[in-house]
Structure formats: structure tokens, C-alpha cells
Amino acid sequence: MTTQNTNTADPSWTIFIETLSDEFTARTGFGVYAHITPVDVDQAYQEYQQRNAPMRLFARDYVRTYA
């Protein structure tokens, strides 16, 4: 059995999830996991790290594509 690499040691991972969830909640009334899977959250985090954009701006743009 393989395990998925988690980013729990990285403090920005927790802040990213909170920021993404805040954006989903503000736009739809439901948090991040009501809309996307944990795997999607991990992929979004990887994309965020590569884009070098402010976290709030990235989250807002990301949520806009799903809401």
C-alpha cells in the first residue's frame, strides 16, 4: 500500500487550505472539501507554489473556476 505525501510539515500548507476554504465559503457558503477532493487541494497547492502569486489572489482565481 502506498501513502500520499502530505504537506503537514509545511506551515504554508495549512494556511493555504484555510485560505482556499475561506474563498469557497465566501463564494458558495461551503468549504473547500464540499467542492474538491483532497487530491485536488494538493494539486492546487503545487500549482500555487509554481505560480509565485499571492496566496489570496491564487485562491480567489482558483475558486472562480469552480464556483
N, C-alpha and C positions, 0 to 999 in steps of 0.2 A: 504494500500500500504506500502511495506517495502522499506527501503532505504539501500543501501550498505554502510558499514562502510568505510570511506575514511581515508587515512593516511596523509591528507594535513597538519595536525599539526606537523608532524614529518619531520624535515628538511632533514633527510637522504632519505625520500621517493622521494622528488623532485630530489635530486642528483642521486638516483637510476634510475629514469625514464630517466634523461639526459644521464647517463652512458650507459644504455641499448639502448637508441636511437642512441647514438654515435656509438656503436658497430654494430647495424643493418645498419646504414648509411654507415659506413666504408666497410662493407662486401657486401652489396647489393645495396647501393645507395638510399635506402628508410628507413625512420624512423621506430620506434618500432610499431606504430599503423597501419602501412601498412601490418604488418605481424601477429600480435596477438591482441586479444581483451583487453580492459581494465581489464576484469576479469582475463585474463591470466597474465597480468602485476602484478596485486595484488597477485596472486598465486606465481609468480616468486619472488616477494618481500618477501613473507612469507618464501619461501624456502631459499632465501638468508640469512634471519635473523637466520634461524635454522642451516645453514651450517657453520657459523663463518669463512667464507673465505673472502679475499679481494674483494671489490665490482667489480673492473675492471676484475679480474680473473673470478669471477662468471658470469659476463655479457658476457665475451668472450666465456666461455664454454656453456652458455645458448644459445647464438646466433648460435654457431656452430651446435647445434641440429636442428635449424630451417632453416638455410641458405643452 
